[in-house]
């Protein structure tokens, strides 16, 4: 696979300690392209600009701590994570982005916590579709004082690996329309990208139609509790689309989602009232997020609704709100994750929390 220049200012060396921003070009390996040493950095991809005829350019950034599982966090020690988890999910994610109806132009950037050997890199190159660029920053775990009050020497800070993508985004900012940044076991599809762009456009339309101010409610201190009604341009400007991370329970007995000794038994009520006064059973539809092609790494093919578990999102941090009318009418009731309370009242949007009434 020949190398061609990619615009940007990251030179990927054999070590993260040499992250260099003093060069204007670097090498990206792009499947199915011919080597052209005379190709300038601006010839391959020019800075992003408004042009509906051009495909959306996506830089898919994947962070991975290790290529062989060490047995921690429920993994199987000695398992080849690169081939069993990393590559199948990466391949499926990229294929979905470049295929109809999305047809995105995708490059891949890997931020790795280990030194990637040539033969292991070849496995990744062979798995990626033709025309997809690949760039690797390996041995990328930052050095630092993990516990500044106690440490007397610097060492690898593994949890800092998840922050390294910020350098990549900074250096590639002008050359892509959207960046996707996820871990190696998280499936991200073209539908995710499309949905994010669609929601962003709808919020922009609502913001353009919104008033600069809205009448204050009574009493005034209830404004943050209001979960319906008009929103100002400033309030809507603080909203961005987001995703909820979920995982599939593959062994409830071994890894329970609700250990009784910790939380006690919380009853599950799936009966909901209907408009005609009756009741009906409603459940979460797992197909939209979690039904995947067969033999996709170790991911379950078609898990049931009761196998889906919210990960890193708590009910205490979420509220619901009815969005104002306008735009294309795409948004009605939405879930919000409010920012810090000192965010500023002019940007704050109230919502209804499930624990409000006790």
C-alpha positions in Angstrom: 0.0 0.0 0.0 1.8 3.1 -1.2 2.0 6.3 0.9 0.6 9.6 -0.2 0.6 12.9 1.7 -2.3 13.9 3.9 -2.7 17.5 4.9 -2.3 18.3 8.6 0.5 18.9 11.0 1.0 15.6 12.9 4.0 13.5 12.2 3.5 10.1 13.7 6.7 8.6 14.9 7.4 5.4 16.7 6.6 7.0 20.0 4.0 9.4 21.4 6.8 11.3 23.1 7.7 12.7 19.6 4.3 14.1 18.7 5.5 16.8 16.3 3.5 19.7 14.9 6.4 21.3 13.0 5.7 19.7 9.7 3.0 20.5 7.1 2.6 17.0 5.7 2.8 13.4 6.9 2.3 10.0 5.4 -1.1 8.3 5.3 -1.5 4.9 3.8 -4.5 4.9 1.5 -5.7 1.6 0.1 -6.1 1.4 -3.7 -4.1 4.6 -4.5 -0.9 4.9 -6.5 2.1 6.6 -5.1 2.6 10.2 -6.2 5.5 11.9 -4.6 4.6 15.2 -6.3 1.2 15.4 -4.8 0.9 18.5 -2.6 -0.7 18.5 0.7 -3.6 20.6 -0.6 -4.2 18.5 -3.6 -5.5 15.4 -1.8 -8.0 17.2 0.5 -8.5 20.9 0.6 -9.8 22.7 3.7 -13.5 22.2 4.3 -15.9 24.5 2.5 -19.6 24.7 1.7 -20.2 22.6 -1.3 -23.2 20.3 -1.5 -21.7 18.4 -4.4 -18.7 17.1 -2.4 -19.0 14.1 -0.2 -18.9 14.6 3.6 -15.4 14.0 4.8 -15.1 11.9 8.0 -12.0 11.2 10.1 -12.8 8.1 12.2 -10.5 8.2 15.2 -10.2 5.0 17.2 -8.5 4.7 20.6 -7.2 1.3 21.9 -5.2 0.5 25.0 -3.9 -2.9 24.1 -4.0 -5.5 21.3 -3.9 -8.5 23.5 -6.4 -8.7 26.4 -4.9 -9.0 29.9 -7.9 -10.5 31.6 -9.1 -7.3 33.3 -12.6 -6.0 33.2 -14.1 -9.3 32.2 -11.8 -10.0 29.3 -10.1 -13.3 28.5 -6.4 -13.2 29.2 -4.3 -13.8 26.1 -7.1 -13.2 23.7 -6.1 -11.5 20.4 -8.2 -8.4 20.9 -7.0 -6.8 17.6 -8.4 -9.6 15.5 -11.3 -10.7 17.6 -12.7 -7.2 18.5 -10.8 -4.3 17.0 -10.6 -5.1 13.3 -14.1 -6.6 12.8 -15.8 -3.6 14.4 -13.6 -1.1 12.6 -14.2 -2.7 9.3 -18.0 -2.8 9.8 -18.1 0.8 10.9 -16.1 2.2 8.0 -18.0 0.1 5.4 -21.3 1.4 6.7 -20.1 5.0 6.3 -18.8 4.8 2.8 -21.8 2.8 1.5 -25.1 4.1 0.1 -27.1 6.0 1.1 -24.3 7.9 3.0 -21.3 7.6 0.7 -19.0 9.5 3.1 -15.3 9.9 2.3 -13.6 8.3 5.3 -10.1 8.1 6.6 -9.1 6.2 9.8 -6.7 7.5 12.5 -5.7 5.1 15.2 -4.4 6.2 18.7 -2.8 3.1 20.2 -1.3 2.3 23.6 1.2 -0.1 22.3 3.8 -0.4 19.5 2.1 -1.7 16.4 4.3 -4.2 14.6 4.4 -4.1 10.8 2.7 -7.5 10.4 -0.1 -6.4 12.8 -0.6 -3.2 10.9 -0.9 -5.2 7.7 -3.9 -7.0 9.2 -5.6 -3.6 9.6 -4.7 -2.4 6.1 -6.0 -5.6 4.5 -9.4 -5.2 6.4 -10.1 -1.6 5.4 -12.0 -1.0 2.2 -10.3 0.4 -0.9 -9.7 4.1 -0.8 -9.9 4.5 3.0 -6.8 6.2 4.4 -5.0 4.9 7.5 -2.7 6.7 9.9 -1.4 5.4 13.1 -0.1 7.0 16.3 1.2 4.1 18.3 2.8 4.0 21.8 0.6 7.0 22.4 0.1 6.7 26.2 1.2 10.0 27.7 3.8 10.3 30.4 3.1 12.2 33.6 2.7 12.1 37.4 -0.3 9.9 37.8 -0.7 11.0 41.4 1.1 14.4 41.7 0.9 14.5 45.5 2.6 11.1 45.8 4.5 10.2 42.7 8.2 11.1 42.6 8.8 10.0 39.0 6.9 10.2 35.8 5.3 7.1 34.3 2.7 6.0 31.7 -0.8 7.4 32.5 -3.0 4.9 30.7 -6.2 6.8 31.4 -4.7 9.8 29.6 -4.8 7.8 26.3 -8.5 8.7 25.9 -7.5 12.4 25.7 -4.9 12.1 23.0 -7.4 12.4 20.1 -7.6 16.1 20.9 -4.2 16.6 19.3 -5.4 14.8 16.2 -8.6 16.9 15.9 -6.6 20.1 16.3 -4.2 19.2 13.6 -6.8 17.9 11.2 -9.5 20.4 11.9 -9.5 22.1 8.5 -9.5 19.0 6.4 -12.6 17.1 7.5 -16.3 17.9 8.0 -16.8 15.7 11.0 -14.7 13.7 13.4 -15.9 10.5 15.1 -13.9 9.5 18.2 -14.6 6.2 19.9 -13.0 3.2 21.6 -12.0 0.1 19.7 -15.1 -2.0 20.8 -17.7 0.6 19.9 -19.6 0.2 16.6 -20.2 3.5 14.9 -22.1 3.5 11.7 -23.1 5.8 8.8 -26.5 6.1 10.4 -24.9 7.6 13.5 -23.1 10.2 11.5 -26.2 11.0 9.4 -28.4 11.3 12.6 -25.9 13.6 14.2 -25.8 15.9 11.1 -29.5 15.8 10.8 -30.1 16.8 14.4 -27.5 19.5 14.2 -29.2 21.0 11.1 -32.6 20.9 12.9 -31.2 22.7 16.0 -29.7 25.3 13.7 -33.1 25.9 12.0 -34.8 26.2 15.4 -32.2 28.6 16.6 -32.6 30.8 13.5 -36.4 30.9 14.1 -36.2 31.5 17.9 -36.8 34.8 19.6 -34.0 36.7 21.3 -36.0 36.7 24.6 -39.1 35.0 26.0 -41.5 36.1 28.7 -40.4 35.2 32.2 -42.5 32.6 34.0 -44.2 33.0 37.4 -42.7 32.6 39.9 -39.4 33.5 38.2 -37.3 31.0 40.2 -39.2 28.2 38.5 -37.7 28.9 35.1 -35.1 26.2 35.4 -37.8 23.7 36.1 -39.9 24.6 33.0 -39.9 21.6 30.6 -41.9 23.0 27.7 -42.5 26.3 25.9 -40.4 28.6 23.8 -36.6 28.8 23.9 -34.3 31.7 23.1 -31.5 31.7 20.5 -29.0 31.6 23.3 -30.6 28.6 24.9 -30.7 26.7 21.7 -27.1 27.7 20.9 -26.0 25.7 23.9 -27.7 22.4 22.7 -25.8 19.9 20.7 -26.8 16.3 19.6 -25.4 13.5 21.7 -25.4 9.7 22.0 -26.1 7.4 24.9 -23.6 4.5 25.2 -25.2 1.2 25.8 -23.7 -2.3 26.2 -25.2 -5.8 25.9 -25.3 -8.1 28.8 -23.9 -11.4 27.7 -24.0 -13.2 31.0 -26.4 -11.8 33.6 -25.4 -14.2 36.3 -21.7 -13.5 35.9 -21.9 -9.8 35.3 -25.3 -8.6 36.6 -26.5 -5.1 35.7 -28.3 -4.6 39.0 -26.5 -6.5 41.8 -29.0 -6.9 44.6 -26.4 -6.5 47.3 -25.6 -3.0 46.1 -28.9 -1.6 44.9 -31.6 -3.9 46.2 -34.4 -5.3 44.0 -35.9 -2.5 41.8 -39.2 -3.7 40.2 -39.5 -3.2 36.5 -42.9 -1.8 35.3 -43.4 -2.2 31.6 -47.1 -1.3 31.5 -48.0 2.1 30.2 -51.4 3.9 29.9 -52.9 4.4 26.5 -55.1 7.3 25.2 -58.2 5.2 25.4 -57.7 4.5 29.1 -56.2 1.1 28.8 -52.7 -0.3 29.4 -50.2 -1.8 27.1 -46.7 -3.3 27.5 -43.9 -1.2 26.0 -40.3 -2.0 25.8 -37.1 -0.5 24.4 -36.5 -1.4 20.8 -33.0 -2.9 20.7 -32.9 -3.2 16.9 -32.0 0.5 16.3 -28.8 0.3 18.3 -27.8 -3.2 19.0 -28.8 -5.6 16.2 -25.7 -6.2 14.2 -24.6 -8.5 11.3 -23.8 -12.1 12.4 -20.2 -12.9 13.2 -19.2 -9.3 13.9 -16.4 -9.9 16.3 -17.8 -10.9 19.7 -20.9 -8.7 19.5 -24.2 -10.5 20.1 -26.2 -10.7 16.8 -29.8 -9.7 18.0 -30.0 -9.1 21.8 -33.4 -8.7 23.4 -34.5 -5.5 25.1 -33.7 -6.7 28.6 -30.1 -7.4 27.7 -29.4 -3.7 26.9 -27.7 -1.7 29.6 -27.1 2.1 29.7 -23.4 2.7 30.3 -21.9 5.9 31.8 -25.3 7.7 31.8 -27.3 8.0 35.0 -30.9 9.0 35.4 -29.9 11.7 37.9 -28.1 13.5 35.1 -30.9 13.5 32.6 -34.1 15.4 32.1 -36.8 15.5 29.4 -38.2 18.5 27.6 -40.7 19.3 24.9 -39.0 21.3 22.2 -40.6 24.4 20.7 -42.5 24.1 17.4 -40.6 25.0 14.3 -37.9 23.8 11.9 -39.1 20.7 10.1 -41.0 19.4 13.1 -38.5 16.7 13.6 -38.0 17.2 17.4 -40.8 16.9 20.0 -39.9 15.4 23.4 -36.1 15.0 23.9 -33.8 13.9 26.6 -31.3 16.5 27.8 -28.1 16.2 29.8 -27.8 19.6 31.4 -24.4 21.3 31.8 -23.0 22.6 35.1 -25.4 24.7 37.2 -23.1 27.7 36.9 -23.4 27.6 33.1 -25.3 30.8 33.1 -29.1 31.4 33.3 -29.4 32.8 29.8 -28.1 29.5 28.3 -29.8 27.1 30.7 -32.8 25.1 29.5 -35.0 23.6 32.1 -36.3 20.0 32.0 -38.4 17.5 34.0 -36.4 15.0 36.1 -38.0 11.7 37.1 -37.3 12.3 40.8 -38.8 15.7 40.9 -42.0 14.6 42.5 -40.4 12.3 45.1 
